[in-house]
Amino acid sequence: MRNIHLLYAALRRKGLLAGLMVGLLCAAPRTHAQTTEDALRFSQRHPSAFSAHLAGMGVRGFSGIGVKGALHSNPAGLGYVQSSSLSLSLTALDAVNESSSGSPGFSSDALSGRNEFAGLGNLSYVHDVPVQQGSLVFSLGIAKVQSFNRNLAFSGENSRSTISTSFLPFGDEYSLTEDGGLDQLNDLSFAAFNGGMIEFFPSRLSNGDYPFLEAVIPGTVIRQEGFVHDTGELYEGAIGMAVEAKRGLMVGLSANLVIGAYNLYNTLEEIDEFDQNGIDDYNVLQDDGSLLQGFDHLTYTQRLESDMVGLNLKLGASWQATGFLRLGAVIESPTWTYIEESYGASFTTQFDGGGVLTYGNRADDVGNGFFDYEFLSPWRLGAGVHASLGRVRLIGDLEVVDWSQMEYYSDTEDELFRDLNRQIDDQYGVSINTSLGAEIDFGWATVRGGAAVRPDPLKEIPVTSRGAKLNRDRVYLNLGVGVNLSGRWHLDIAVQTETRDDTWYAYPEDEFGSRQDAILQIDEALTRDWVLVQLTYRL
């Protein structure tokens, strides 16, 4: 119900209750996301998780394949369906993330994070309309097209930097009263100040020194422990049809509703385990005149909860060129997405004397709030080939996506979003996604296998914490089997392994980038294993 409310609110807000899908293709509204990485995350799609048949080969089926997943791939493939059917699939995910770091001053422990999930894969109905000639097929369904689930855990001893330095204000981010007291602070520093992670010392002004100190003395050895938890899924509800326009040529169209949620929670703790931060090195003056003395422990947490609803169209064609060769193409319009986000951060500092300061745990604290914006994903152009060689079928896909076309906008943050759109245009380029799969039909069973690659669209290759080039390409290896259980029942099972590398920056950044010279970069090696089980009943 939450996402239905989002859809209604978005349509009413933009006055698009009538003719939205036509307007979507004729006009391209400009959009924005919180970061450029959010933009990419919300645009990416799993290669084949919407169908166990296609997932067994790791392909999308752009050539046009008469299976239930055609509705979410190339709708023209529905034209090859020979009977009405109802299908349901369940999916399970096991994600393991190995962390490491070569950041200067940080001695990293070997840790791994794990995340498991199980739920609906797809539910679809295909109706084959009896016609005198050719083919006419309608279909509707819902399928999972992306999963965000990931856990990252890291820990180690740091002798060079502390997150508390990231909260110190720049010179133009604070102001003083006429008598040298603290007057105003920017939002990030204000929250950290109230949480005890930085403190204002007016006595330092008399010597011309910078008047703020962080809770942790830089250069002392502290233990840092971090955890990053991503959850959420994207589902695509679709309704479509295919018709045989002329002998051997299928054309199809689908209208698609994307519904999903993304949640991010991360926390970083710093512990003075060697007591190198003494009771006289740092103190916070309370309103009642008492002092909280000596740093002992701090915890910084961030949360982001995003609910989204979007719309797009797919138009496809499939041509049976010869008895054994089939060619296809599909064009997917940009997905217009309306997103509502809730965000917040909390700051907690414990002192040697036992006192504790916390800020950010109230809804009206600075740094907590709600935000809505709109988002437009890139156009997608796909092409495929399908070769039948007796009992063997070979399927290949190619998809072109220009990620620099991602755009974001909001009624209230135009200047910020224009800057982010410029960053997207500068940082992202064209990706060519490829997939290759095969299946062998033994009559009562079909064995499948394949692979897919989704290249990283960043123009400039990032580096790991040790200075090596970071490979963020997503690589998929697939196996599957299909079994005829009876004249009407059919079972498909697919397993898939996804591998990719990435990196996480533990210290917060804002429009100024990193707020201190030192960084804490955590390298990730993520492996996600999928199992998809689908049961189909022919009506």
Residue pairs with C-beta under 8 A, 6 or more apart in sequence:
2 307
3 259
3 260
3 261
3 307
3 308
3 309
6 307
6 308
6 309
6 338
6 340
7 257
7 259
7 309
7 338
9 338
10 16
10 309
10 338
10 374
11 17
11 20
13 338
16 23
20 311
21 255
21 311
21 313
24 311
24 312
24 313
24 333
24 334
24 336
25 313
25 333
28 334
28 376
28 407
29 336
29 374
29 376
29 409
30 376
30 407
30 408
30 409
30 417
30 421
31 336
31 337
31 373
31 374
31 375
31 376
31 406
31 407
31 408
31 409
31 417
32 373
32 374
32 375
32 407
32 408
32 409
32 410
32 413
32 416
32 417
32 420
32 421
33 39
33 42
33 339
33 373
33 375
33 406
33 408
33 420
34 304
34 341
34 371
34 373
35 420
36 420
36 423
36 424
36 427
36 428
39 375
39 406
39 408
39 420
39 424
40 403
40 406
40 428
40 457
41 148
41 262
42 234
42 262
42 306
42 308
42 337
42 339
42 375
42 377
43 335
43 377
43 378
43 403
43 406
44 146
44 454
45 145
45 146
45 234
46 144
46 145
46 146
46 147
47 58
47 59
47 60
47 433
47 435
47 452
47 454
47 476
48 54
48 55
48 57
48 58
48 59
48 60
48 61
48 69
48 435
48 452
48 478
48 496
49 55
49 91
49 121
49 143
49 144
49 145
49 146
49 147
49 496
49 530
49 532
50 69
50 72
50 73
50 121
50 122
50 143
50 144
50 145
50 236
51 61
51 67
51 68
51 69
51 72
51 73
51 89
51 122
51 143
51 492
51 534
52 89
52 121
52 480
52 482
52 492
52 493
52 494
52 532
52 533
52 534
53 65
53 67
53 68
53 69
53 448
53 480
53 482
53 492
53 494
53 534
54 60
54 61
54 65
54 67
54 69
54 73
54 437
55 478
55 480
55 494
55 496
55 530
55 532
56 437
56 439
56 448
56 449
56 450
56 478
56 479
56 480
56 481
56 482
56 492
56 493
56 494
57 395
57 435
57 437
57 438
57 439
57 448
57 449
57 450
57 478
57 480
58 435
58 436
58 437
58 450
58 451
58 452
58 476
58 477
58 478
58 496
59 384
59 395
59 396
59 397
59 435
59 436
59 437
59 450
59 452
60 73
60 74
60 382
60 384
60 397
60 399
60 435
61 67
61 69
61 70
61 73
61 74
61 77
61 384
61 386
61 395
61 397
62 73
62 74
62 316
62 328
62 329
62 330
62 382
62 383
62 384
62 397
62 398
62 399
63 74
63 77
63 318
63 326
63 327
63 328
63 384
63 385
63 386
63 395
63 396
63 397
64 70
64 74
64 76
64 77
64 79
64 80
64 250
64 252
64 316
64 317
64 318
64 326
64 328
64 384
64 386
65 73
65 74
65 77
65 80
65 386
65 395
66 77
66 78
66 79
66 80
66 81
66 82
67 77
67 81
68 85
68 87
68 122
68 124
68 126
68 139
68 141
68 534
68 536
69 122
69 143
70 76
70 77
70 78
70 80
70 81
70 139
70 242
70 252
71 78
71 124
71 126
71 139
71 140
71 141
71 143
71 238
71 240
71 254
72 122
72 141
72 143
72 145
72 236
72 238
72 254
72 256
73 330
74 252
74 314
74 316
74 318
74 328
74 329
74 330
74 382
74 384
75 139
75 240
75 241
75 242
75 252
75 253
75 254
75 314
75 315
75 316
75 330
76 242
76 250
76 251
76 252
76 316
76 317
76 318
76 328
76 330
77 242
77 250
77 252
77 316
77 318
77 328
78 126
78 137
78 138
78 139
78 240
78 241
78 242
78 250
78 252
79 135
79 137
79 242
79 243
79 244
79 250
79 251
79 252
79 318
80 135
80 250
80 318
81 126
81 128
81 135
81 137
82 128
83 128
83 538
83 539
84 125
84 126
84 127
84 128
84 538
84 539
85 125
85 126
85 536
85 537
85 538
85 539
86 124
86 125
86 126
86 536
86 537
86 539
87 122
87 123
87 124
87 126
87 534
87 535
87 536
87 537
88 122
88 123
88 534
88 535
89 120
89 121
89 122
89 123
89 492
89 532
89 533
89 534
89 535
90 118
90 119
90 120
90 121
90 532
90 533
91 118
91 119
91 120
91 121
91 144
91 530
91 531
91 532
91 533
92 116
92 117
92 118
92 530
92 531
93 115
93 116
93 117
93 118
93 147
93 149
93 528
93 529
93 530
94 114
94 115
94 116
94 528
94 529
95 114
95 115
95 116
95 117
95 149
95 150
95 151
95 526
95 527
95 528
95 529
96 112
96 113
96 114
96 526
96 527
96 528
97 112
97 113
97 114
97 115
97 150
97 151
97 152
97 153
97 524
97 525
97 526
97 527
98 110
98 111
98 112
98 524
98 525
98 526
98 527
99 108
99 110
99 111
99 112
99 113
99 152
99 153
99 154
99 522
99 523
99 524
99 525
100 108
100 110
100 465
100 522
100 523
100 525
101 108
101 154
101 156
101 465
101 520
101 521
101 522
101 523
102 108
102 464
102 465
102 466
102 467
102 521
102 523
103 465
103 519
103 520
103 521
103 522
104 160
104 518
105 158
105 159
105 160
105 161
105 518
106 156
106 157
106 158
106 160
106 161
106 224
106 520
107 156
107 157
107 158
107 159
108 154
108 155
108 156
108 522
109 154
109 155
109 156
111 153
111 154
111 155
112 153
113 150
113 151
113 152
113 153
113 227
113 228
114 151
115 149
115 150
115 151
115 229
115 230
115 231
117 147
117 149
117 231
119 144
119 233
120 142
120 144
120 235
121 143
121 144
121 532
121 533
121 534
122 141
122 142
122 143
122 144
122 534
123 141
123 142
123 143
124 139
124 140
124 141
124 142
124 143
125 139
125 140
125 141
126 137
126 138
126 139
127 137
127 138
127 139
128 135
128 136
128 137
129 136
129 137
129 138
133 244
134 243
134 244
134 247
135 242
135 243
135 244
135 250
136 241
136 242
136 243
136 244
137 241
137 242
137 243
138 239
138 240
138 241
139 238
139 239
139 240
139 241
140 237
140 238
140 239
140 240
141 237
141 238
142 235
142 236
142 237
142 238
143 235
143 236
143 238
144 233
144 234
144 235
144 236
145 234
145 235
145 236
145 258
146 233
146 234
146 260
147 232
147 233
147 234
147 528
148 230
148 231
148 232
148 233
148 262
148 263
149 230
149 231
149 232
149 233
149 528
150 228
150 229
150 230
150 526
151 227
151 228
151 229
151 230
152 226
152 227
152 228
152 229
152 504
152 522
152 524
153 226
153 227
153 228
154 224
154 225
154 226
154 227
154 506
154 522
155 223
155 224
155 225
155 226
156 223
156 224
157 221
157 222
157 223
157 224
158 221
158 222
158 223
158 224
158 270
158 520
159 219
159 220
159 221
160 218
160 219
160 518
161 218
161 507
161 516
161 518
161 519
161 520
162 214
162 215
162 216
162 218
162 222
162 270
163 197
163 224
163 268
163 270
163 298
163 300
163 506
163 507
163 508
163 520
164 192
164 197
164 198
164 214
164 215
164 216
164 270
164 298
165 214
165 216
165 218
165 515
165 516
165 518
166 507
166 508
166 514
166 515
166 516
167 188
167 189
167 191
167 192
167 193
167 197
167 198
167 214
167 347
167 515
168 189
168 198
168 212
168 214
168 515
168 516
169 185
169 186
169 188
169 189
169 212
170 512
170 515
173 185
173 186
173 189
174 182
174 183
174 184
174 185
174 186
174 189
174 212
175 183
175 184
176 182
176 183
176 205
177 183
180 202
180 205
181 202
182 200
182 202
182 211
185 193
187 366
187 367
188 367
188 508
188 510
189 198
189 212
190 366
191 345
191 347
191 359
191 360
191 365
191 366
191 367
192 198
192 347
192 359
193 199
193 200
194 347
194 357
194 359
195 346
195 347
195 348
195 349
195 357
195 358
195 359
195 360
196 215
196 284
196 292
196 298
196 347
196 348
196 349
196 351
196 357
196 359
197 214
197 215
197 298
197 300
197 347
197 349
198 212
198 213
198 214
198 215
199 212
199 213
199 215
199 282
199 283
199 284
199 285
200 211
200 212
201 211
201 212
201 213
202 211
204 210
204 211
205 211
213 282
215 277
215 282
215 295
215 298
215 349
216 222
216 270
216 272
216 277
216 295
216 298
217 276
217 277
217 281
217 282
217 295
220 272
220 274
220 276
220 277
221 274
221 276
222 270
222 271
222 272
222 273
222 274
222 276
222 277
223 270
223 271
223 273
224 268
224 269
224 270
224 271
224 506
224 520
225 268
225 269
225 271
226 266
226 267
226 268
226 269
226 506
226 522
227 266
227 267
228 264
228 265
228 266
228 504
229 263
229 264
229 265
229 266
230 262
230 263
230 264
231 262
231 263
232 260
232 261
232 262
232 263
232 306
233 260
233 261
234 258
234 259
234 260
234 308
235 258
235 259
235 260
236 256
236 257
236 258
236 259
237 256
237 257
237 258
237 259
238 254
238 255
238 256
238 257
239 254
239 255
240 252
240 253
240 254
240 255
240 314
241 252
241 253
241 254
242 250
242 251
242 252
243 250
243 251
243 252
244 250
245 251
248 319
248 320
248 321
249 317
249 318
249 319
249 320
250 317
250 318
250 319
251 315
251 316
251 317
251 318
252 314
252 315
252 316
252 317
252 318
253 313
253 314
253 315
253 316
254 313
254 314
255 311
255 313
256 311
256 312
256 313
256 314
256 335
257 309
257 310
257 311
258 308
258 309
258 310
258 311
258 312
258 335
258 337
259 308
259 309
259 310
260 307
260 308
260 309
261 305
261 306
261 307
261 308
262 304
262 305
262 306
262 308
263 303
263 304
263 305
263 306
264 302
264 303
264 304
264 305
265 301
265 302
265 303
265 304
266 301
266 302
267 299
267 300
267 301
267 302
268 299
268 300
268 301
268 506
269 297
269 298
269 299
269 300
270 297
270 298
271 296
271 297
272 295
272 296
272 297
277 294
277 295
277 296
278 294
279 293
279 294
279 352
279 353
280 293
280 294
281 294
281 295
282 293
282 294
282 295
283 291
283 292
283 293
283 294
284 291
284 292
284 349
284 351
284 357
285 291
286 292
292 351
292 353
292 355
292 357
293 351
293 352
293 353
294 351
294 352
294 353
295 349
295 351
295 352
296 350
296 351
296 352
297 349
297 350
298 347
298 348
298 349
298 350
299 346
299 347
299 348
300 345
300 346
300 347
300 348
300 508
301 345
301 346
301 360
302 343
302 344
302 345
302 508
303 342
303 343
303 344
303 345
304 341
304 342
304 343
305 341
305 342
305 343
306 339
306 340
306 341
307 339
307 340
307 341
308 337
308 338
308 339
308 340
308 375
309 337
309 338
310 335
310 336
310 337
310 338
310 375
310 377
311 335
311 336
312 332
312 333
312 334
312 335
312 336
312 377
313 332
313 333
314 330
314 331
314 332
314 333
315 330
315 331
316 328
316 329
316 330
316 331
317 328
317 329
317 330
318 326
318 327
318 328
319 326
319 327
319 328
320 326
321 327
323 388
324 387
324 388
324 389
325 385
325 386
325 387
325 388
326 385
326 386
326 387
326 388
327 383
327 384
327 385
327 386
328 383
328 384
328 385
328 386
329 381
329 382
329 383
329 384
330 380
330 381
330 382
330 383
331 379
331 380
331 381
331 382
332 379
332 380
332 381
332 382
333 379
334 376
334 377
334 378
334 379
334 405
335 375
335 376
335 377
336 374
336 375
336 376
337 374
337 375
337 376
337 377
338 372
338 374
338 375
339 372
339 373
339 374
339 375
340 370
340 371
340 372
341 370
341 371
341 372
341 373
342 369
342 370
342 371
343 368
343 369
343 370
343 371
344 360
344 365
344 367
344 368
344 369
345 360
345 367
345 368
346 358
346 359
346 360
346 361
347 357
347 358
347 359
347 360
348 356
348 357
348 358
348 359
349 356
349 357
349 358
350 356
351 357
359 365
360 367
360 368
362 368
371 410
372 410
373 408
373 409
373 410
373 413
373 417
374 408
374 409
374 410
375 406
375 407
375 408
376 405
376 406
376 407
376 408
377 406
378 401
378 402
378 403
378 404
378 405
378 406
379 401
379 402
379 405
380 399
380 400
380 401
381 399
381 400
381 401
382 397
382 398
382 399
382 400
383 397
383 398
383 399
384 395
384 396
384 397
384 398
385 394
385 395
385 396
386 393
386 394
386 395
387 393
387 394
387 395
391 440
391 441
391 442
392 438
392 439
392 440
392 441
393 438
393 439
393 440
393 441
394 436
394 437
394 438
395 435
395 436
395 437
395 438
395 439
395 450
396 434
396 435
396 436
396 437
397 433
397 434
397 435
397 436
397 452
398 432
398 433
398 434
399 432
399 433
399 434
400 430
400 431
400 432
400 433
401 430
401 431
401 433
401 457
402 429
402 430
403 424
403 428
403 429
403 430
403 431
403 457
404 424
404 425
404 428
404 429
404 430
406 424
406 428
407 421
407 424
408 417
408 420
408 421
409 417
410 417
416 511
419 511
426 459
427 458
427 459
427 460
428 457
428 458
428 459
429 457
429 458
429 459
430 457
431 454
431 455
431 456
431 457
432 455
433 452
433 453
433 454
433 455
434 452
434 453
435 450
435 451
435 452
435 453
435 476
436 450
436 451
436 452
437 448
437 449
437 450
437 451
437 478
438 448
438 449
438 450
439 446
439 447
439 448
439 449
439 480
439 482
440 446
440 447
440 448
444 483
444 484
445 481
445 482
445 483
445 484
446 481
446 482
446 483
447 480
447 481
448 478
448 479
448 480
448 481
448 482
448 494
449 478
449 479
449 480
450 478
451 475
451 476
451 477
451 478
452 475
452 476
452 478
453 473
453 474
453 475
453 476
454 473
454 474
454 476
455 473
456 471
456 472
456 473
456 474
458 472
461 469
461 470
462 469
462 470
462 472
462 503
463 469
463 470
464 470
464 501
464 503
464 521
464 523
465 503
465 521
465 522
465 523
466 523
470 501
470 502
470 503
470 523
471 500
471 501
472 500
472 501
472 502
473 500
474 498
474 499
474 500
475 498
475 499
475 500
476 496
476 497
476 498
477 496
477 497
478 494
478 495
478 496
478 497
479 494
479 495
479 496
480 492
480 493
480 494
480 495
481 492
481 493
482 490
482 491
482 492
482 493
483 490
483 491
483 492
484 490
485 491
487 538
488 537
488 538
488 539
489 535
489 536
489 537
489 538
490 535
490 536
490 538
491 533
491 534
491 535
491 536
492 532
492 533
492 534
492 535
492 536
493 531
493 532
493 533
493 534
494 530
494 531
494 532
494 534
495 529
495 530
495 531
495 532
496 529
496 530
496 532
497 527
497 528
497 529
497 530
498 526
498 527
498 528
498 529
498 530
499 525
499 526
499 527
499 528
500 526
501 523
501 524
501 525
501 526
502 523
502 524
502 526
503 521
503 522
503 523
503 524
504 521
504 522
504 524
505 514
505 519
505 520
505 521
505 522
506 520
506 521
506 522
507 514
507 515
507 516
507 519
507 520
508 515
509 515
